[in-house]
Amino acid sequence: MKIEKLAPAFKDYLWGGVKLREDYGKNCDYDKVAESWELSTHPAGQSRVSGGEFDGMALGEYLRENPGAAGANCGGFENFPVLIKFIDAKEPLSIQVHPSDAYALQEEGEYGKTEMWYVMDCEPGASLYFGVNREVGREEFARRIAENTLLEVLNKVDVHPGNVFFIEAGTIHAIGGGILICEIQQNSNCTYRVYDYGRVGADGNPRELHVEKALAVSKLTPSDTSGRQGPVVPMLGGCGQRLASCKYFTTFRYQVERRAVLEADGGSFLSLVAIEGQGLVSGPENAVPFKAGDSLFVPAGTGRVAISGPCTVVATRVG
């Protein structure tokens, strides 16, 4: 099977900016391009194959047409397990939390969400919220939401390009303003909004909060901010580093100086998202050029895949 370039689905949430269109050439007419769902089979927004035999086909349909493309490791999941997106937060996102699989399946009829953030770019002084800064009781948590003092007990972290955050289900979190992120997550759109700075939606009304559900699922002890990163490992043509690994996805960053070779075995597809630079991804059957912001899908079983740079690529697989 051939390497496929993907075209994303877009979201125009009120906190979004214009970087994805203006800096990364995303073809979208929204005034605000908050998110581009680069690898998605979710019914709320599927990415599509761009070019070639399957041009315009939704990724979910492509995977049904090519049943081996996802890989054997995905067979243990009811749905395709991964969703990858770019997030351009011109303004801060709401303070939110994602439920576990067990809670989400019971209450929402879909799976929960564990995710990982890779900071692509940010404005000087940008920050985000990641967990609480001390142990907080549920009564205090509820009271602070009602009194608009919740931010006082959240862990505020300054961010820089290249930072990585692994956010397990149940972790209170929020992306701050002026941050561009690549998010690798479970294939779910289940979010409980806890606090939203008093903002109103397009209808002029305050956006809905989900306080009771958030109280039920939130981890109210400090989270581990050290991440799950491995060491930087030299490789022929560049270097690689594991950014995070869990049962839903394993993610690496590859910094390619000239030419590096990866392997797409039968266990899993390989998603390649270009963060910086430009180059060419070559497999046994075809070669696809790319630039920063592009997303490529390498089917499971493709074998050796060469990435020519210079470029920085985030690579994701299952298992």
Protein Blocks (a to p, Z undefined) as FASTA:
>chain_A
ZZddddddddfdfkbcfklmmmnopacfbfbafbacfbccbfkbpcddeehjkgoiafkl
mmmmmmmlnopklmmpfbdfbdcdddddfbacdddddddfklmmmmnopacdddddddfb
dcehiacdedjfbdcdfklmmmmmmnopmmmmpccddddehiacdddehiacdddehiac
dddddddfbdcdfbgghpacfkopacdddfklmmmmpccbdcdfkbjadcddddehiacd
dfbdcfkbccdddddfkbccddddfkbccddddfbhcdddddfkbccdddehiacdddeh
klpaddddddddddddeZZ
